[in-house]
Amino acid sequence: MIYSTQELYLKYRAYKTPHIKIQTEVKNNRLFPIVRGLYEDNKDALGYRLVSYIVPNAYLSFEYVLSVAGLIPERAYTYTAATSLKEHSKKVETIFGNYLYQDVPVQVYMYGVKNITEEGYTYLMATPEKALCDLLYKKKPVYSVKELKELLFVNLRIDEEAFYNLNKEDILYLCPLYKKKNLNFLKKMLEGLK
């Protein structure tokens, strides 16, 4: 279970010095610091479940979601997440895993994002369609549909069959909201399939 420092102060309010009790719990491996002001009492907590606690309202996206969805062959060792905080890029290293938070435009922020609850943890996760759009938003611009295909299927190694099984309507809706060349070419490419 995740606790904020304030919650721990309440939990240990019977102690004369709650902050020393917190330090003792950390030293005795009963509490595990995540980031400043945030603790987990289960050392075996699954890292992906902590993404929205470390940075509130962040959602899993980019390579992590594409890997979980089977769109890219590589296993994601970093929990990649999207925010709208305008910090551009933020890395967080914890005993639960490494996290990389990157900004996406505010106007697309909550489209295609699911709220998931598992075993008392609540976190946000993009659909594969949204994760793909988020990733293309962060990539260097391409200048043709041909270059986009090379980016998708050669450089990113996206499985073509899985790609063509994505919900095209969702992608077509999202593409113009990003206002980026890569997404414009993705829209053009998908419209050419109709």
JONOR-V144175 format. One record per pair of residues at least 24 apart in sequence whose ideal C-beta (glycine too) atoms are under 10 Angstrom apart, sorted by the first residue. I is the first residue (numbers start at 0). J is the second residue. D is the distance in Angstrom with one decimal. If there is no record, write none. Layout:
I|J|D / I|J|D
This chain:
0|38|9.3 / 0|39|7.3 / 0|40|5.4 / 0|41|6.8 / 0|44|8.6 / 0|118|9.8 / 0|119|6.4 / 0|120|8.6 / 1|33|7.4 / 1|37|6.5 / 1|38|7.1 / 1|39|5.5 / 1|40|8.1 / 1|41|9.0 / 1|44|8.0 / 1|48|8.9 / 1|49|7.1 / 1|52|5.3 / 1|53|9.7 / 1|119|8.8 / 1|120|7.5 / 1|121|9.9 / 2|30|7.4 / 2|33|9.6 / 2|36|9.6 / 2|37|7.5 / 2|38|4.9 / 2|39|7.7 / 2|40|6.8 / 3|36|5.9 / 3|37|6.0 / 3|38|7.8 / 3|52|9.1 / 4|35|8.3 / 4|36|4.6 / 4|37|7.7 / 4|38|7.6 / 5|36|8.1 / 6|37|9.7 / 6|38|8.8 / 7|36|9.6 / 7|37|10.0 / 7|38|6.6 / 7|40|9.7 / 31|93|8.3 / 31|94|6.0 / 31|95|7.8 / 32|93|7.9 / 32|94|8.2 / 33|91|8.4 / 33|93|5.3 / 33|94|8.3 / 33|95|6.8 / 33|98|9.8 / 34|91|6.1 / 34|92|9.7 / 34|93|7.1 / 34|98|9.3 / 37|93|9.4 / 39|93|8.8 / 39|94|8.7 / 39|95|7.0 / 39|120|9.9 / 41|95|9.6 / 41|118|9.7 / 41|119|9.9 / 41|120|9.9 / 42|94|7.2 / 42|95|8.5 / 43|95|9.2 / 44|93|9.9 / 44|94|9.4 / 44|95|5.9 / 44|96|9.8 / 44|118|9.4 / 44|120|7.7 / 45|95|7.7 / 45|96|8.8 / 45|117|8.2 / 45|118|8.8 / 45|120|7.9 / 45|122|9.8 / 46|77|9.6 / 46|78|5.7 / 46|93|7.5 / 46|94|9.0 / 46|95|4.1 / 46|96|3.3 / 46|97|8.4 / 46|98|7.8 / 47|75|9.4 / 47|78|5.5 / 47|80|9.3 / 47|95|9.0 / 47|96|7.7 / 47|98|9.5 / 47|115|9.6 / 47|117|9.4 / 47|120|9.2 / 47|122|7.0 / 47|124|8.1 / 48|78|9.6 / 48|95|8.7 / 48|115|8.6 / 48|116|9.6 / 48|117|6.3 / 48|118|7.9 / 48|119|9.1 / 48|120|3.9 / 48|121|8.4 / 48|122|5.4 / 49|78|8.1 / 49|91|9.5 / 49|93|7.5 / 49|95|5.7 / 49|96|8.0 / 49|98|8.0 / 49|120|7.5 / 49|122|7.4 / 50|78|5.5 / 50|79|9.1 / 50|80|5.0 / 50|81|9.9 / 50|91|9.5 / 50|95|9.9 / 50|96|9.3 / 50|98|6.5 / 50|100|8.5 / 50|120|9.8 / 50|122|5.4 / 50|123|7.5 / 50|124|8.2 / 51|80|8.0 / 51|82|10.0 / 51|114|9.0 / 51|115|9.4 / 51|120|8.8 / 51|121|6.9 / 51|122|4.4 / 51|123|5.1 / 51|124|9.0 / 52|120|8.1 / 52|121|8.7 / 52|122|7.7 / 53|78|9.0 / 53|80|8.4 / 53|89|9.3 / 53|91|5.6 / 53|93|7.6 / 53|95|9.1 / 53|98|6.0 / 53|100|8.0 / 54|80|6.9 / 54|81|9.7 / 54|82|5.6 / 54|84|7.2 / 54|86|8.8 / 54|89|7.1 / 54|91|7.7 / 54|98|7.8 / 54|100|5.2 / 55|82|9.0 / 55|84|9.4 / 55|123|9.8 / 56|80|10.0 / 56|81|9.7 / 56|82|7.1 / 56|83|7.7 / 56|84|8.7 / 56|108|8.3 / 56|109|8.6 / 56|112|9.5 / 56|123|7.1 / 57|81|6.5 / 57|82|4.7 / 57|83|9.0 / 57|84|8.3 / 57|89|9.2 / 57|98|8.5 / 57|100|5.6 / 57|101|9.5 / 57|122|8.8 / 57|123|7.0 / 58|82|8.2 / 58|100|9.9 / 58|103|9.3 / 58|108|8.5 / 58|109|8.4 / 58|111|9.2 / 58|112|4.8 / 58|113|8.3 / 58|114|9.0 / 58|115|9.7 / 58|122|7.7 / 58|123|3.5 / 58|124|5.8 / 58|125|5.5 / 58|129|8.5 / 58|130|9.2 / 58|133|9.1 / 59|98|9.7 / 59|112|9.1 / 59|113|9.6 / 59|115|9.0 / 59|122|6.9 / 59|123|6.9 / 59|124|4.3 / 59|125|6.4 / 59|130|7.9 / 60|100|9.8 / 60|101|8.3 / 60|103|7.7 / 60|111|9.1 / 60|112|8.2 / 60|123|9.0 / 60|124|7.7 / 60|125|4.0 / 60|126|9.3 / 60|127|9.7 / 60|129|6.7 / 60|130|4.6 / 60|131|9.2 / 60|132|9.1 / 60|133|4.6 / 60|134|7.6 / 60|137|9.8 / 61|99|7.9 / 61|100|10.0 / 61|101|6.9 / 61|103|9.4 / 61|125|8.2 / 61|129|10.0 / 61|130|5.9 / 61|131|9.0 / 61|133|5.6 / 61|134|4.9 / 61|135|10.0 / 61|136|9.5 / 61|137|7.1 / 62|99|9.0 / 62|130|8.1 / 62|133|9.9 / 62|134|6.8 / 62|155|8.6 / 63|98|9.5 / 63|99|8.9 / 63|124|8.8 / 63|125|9.1 / 63|130|7.8 / 64|124|6.4 / 64|125|5.2 / 64|126|7.8 / 64|127|6.1 / 64|128|9.7 / 64|129|7.9 / 64|130|3.6 / 64|131|8.5 / 64|133|8.4 / 64|134|8.8 / 65|125|9.5 / 65|127|6.5 / 65|130|5.4 / 65|131|6.5 / 65|133|9.6 / 65|134|6.8 / 65|155|8.0 / 65|156|9.9 / 65|157|7.2 / 65|158|9.5 / 65|161|9.2 / 65|162|9.9 / 66|130|9.4 / 67|124|8.4 / 67|127|8.4 / 67|130|8.9 / 68|125|9.7 / 68|126|8.5 / 68|127|4.0 / 68|128|9.5 / 68|130|7.4 / 68|131|9.1 / 68|158|9.6 / 68|161|7.3 / 68|165|8.9 / 69|127|8.7 / 69|158|6.8 / 69|160|9.9 / 69|161|5.8 / 70|127|6.0 / 70|130|8.1 / 70|131|7.1 / 70|134|9.8 / 70|151|9.6 / 70|155|8.7 / 70|156|9.2 / 70|157|5.3 / 70|158|5.7 / 70|159|9.9 / 70|160|9.9 / 70|161|4.9 / 70|162|6.6 / 70|164|9.5 / 70|165|8.1 / 71|131|9.9 / 71|134|9.5 / 71|155|6.3 / 71|156|5.7 / 71|157|5.9 / 71|158|7.3 / 71|161|9.0 / 72|156|5.8 / 72|157|9.1 / 72|158|7.3 / 73|155|9.7 / 73|156|7.4 / 75|99|10.0 / 78|122|9.9 / 79|125|9.8 / 79|130|8.5 / 79|133|8.8 / 79|134|8.5 / 79|137|9.7 / 80|122|9.3 / 80|123|8.4 / 80|124|9.1 / 80|125|8.9 / 80|133|9.6 / 81|107|9.0 / 81|108|7.5 / 81|112|8.4 / 81|123|9.0 / 81|125|6.8 / 81|129|8.5 / 81|130|8.5 / 81|133|5.3 / 81|134|9.7 / 81|136|9.2 / 81|137|9.2 / 82|108|8.3 / 83|107|8.9 / 83|108|4.5 / 83|109|8.8 / 88|137|9.2 / 101|133|8.0 / 101|134|9.5 / 101|136|9.1 / 101|137|6.0 / 102|133|9.8 / 102|136|9.3 / 102|137|8.8 / 103|129|9.1 / 103|132|8.6 / 103|133|5.3 / 103|134|10.0 / 103|136|6.1 / 103|137|8.1 / 103|176|9.8 / 103|177|7.9 / 104|133|9.7 / 104|136|7.4 / 104|176|7.0 / 104|177|6.1 / 104|178|7.2 / 104|179|8.7 / 106|175|10.0 / 106|176|5.3 / 106|177|8.3 / 106|178|8.4 / 107|132|7.3 / 107|133|7.9 / 107|136|8.0 / 107|172|9.9 / 107|173|6.2 / 107|174|9.6 / 107|175|9.8 / 107|176|4.6 / 107|177|5.9 / 107|178|9.4 / 107|182|9.4 / 108|133|9.9 / 108|176|9.7 / 110|169|8.4 / 110|172|7.6 / 110|173|6.0 / 110|176|7.2 / 111|166|9.3 / 111|169|6.2 / 111|170|9.1 / 111|172|8.8 / 111|173|6.5 / 126|165|8.8 / 126|166|7.7 / 126|169|6.8 / 126|170|9.8 / 126|173|9.7 / 127|161|8.2 / 127|162|9.3 / 127|164|9.4 / 127|165|6.0 / 127|166|8.5 / 127|169|9.3 / 127|170|9.7 / 128|165|5.2 / 128|166|5.4 / 128|167|8.5 / 128|168|9.1 / 128|169|4.3 / 128|170|5.0 / 128|171|9.6 / 128|172|9.1 / 128|173|7.0 / 129|169|7.5 / 129|170|8.7 / 129|173|6.5 / 131|155|9.1 / 131|157|7.7 / 131|162|7.9 / 131|165|7.1 / 131|169|9.9 / 131|170|7.1 / 131|173|9.1 / 131|182|9.7 / 131|185|8.1 / 132|169|8.8 / 132|170|6.5 / 132|172|9.8 / 132|173|4.8 / 132|174|6.7 / 132|176|8.5 / 132|177|6.4 / 132|179|9.2 / 132|181|8.9 / 132|182|6.1 / 132|185|7.4 / 132|186|10.0 / 133|173|9.1 / 133|177|8.6 / 133|182|9.9 / 134|181|9.1 / 135|170|9.9 / 135|174|8.8 / 135|177|7.9 / 135|179|7.3 / 135|180|9.4 / 135|181|4.2 / 135|182|5.8 / 135|184|8.7 / 135|185|6.1 / 136|173|9.7 / 136|174|9.9 / 136|176|9.8 / 136|177|5.0 / 136|178|9.2 / 136|179|5.4 / 136|181|6.9 / 136|182|6.5 / 137|179|9.2 / 137|181|9.0 / 138|179|9.0 / 138|180|9.9 / 138|181|5.9 / 139|180|9.6 / 139|181|8.4 / 140|179|7.1 / 140|180|4.3 / 140|181|5.9 / 140|182|10.0 / 140|183|9.6 / 140|184|8.9 / 141|180|6.6 / 141|181|5.8 / 141|183|9.8 / 141|184|6.1 / 141|185|9.5 / 142|180|7.1 / 142|181|9.8 / 142|184|8.2 / 143|180|9.7 / 143|184|6.9 / 143|187|9.3 / 143|188|9.9 / 144|183|9.9 / 144|184|5.3 / 144|185|8.6 / 144|186|10.0 / 144|187|5.7 / 144|188|4.9 / 144|189|9.9 / 144|191|7.3 / 145|184|9.2 / 145|188|9.5 / 146|180|9.7 / 146|181|9.2 / 146|184|7.6 / 147|180|9.0 / 147|181|6.5 / 147|182|9.5 / 147|183|9.4 / 147|184|4.3 / 147|185|6.2 / 147|187|8.4 / 147|188|6.1 / 148|184|9.0 / 148|185|9.9 / 148|188|7.1 / 150|181|7.5 / 150|184|9.1 / 150|185|9.7 / 151|181|9.7 / 151|184|10.0 / 151|185|8.3 / 151|188|8.7 / 162|189|9.9 / 163|189|9.4 / 163|192|7.8 / 165|189|9.1 / 167|192|7.3 / 167|193|8.3
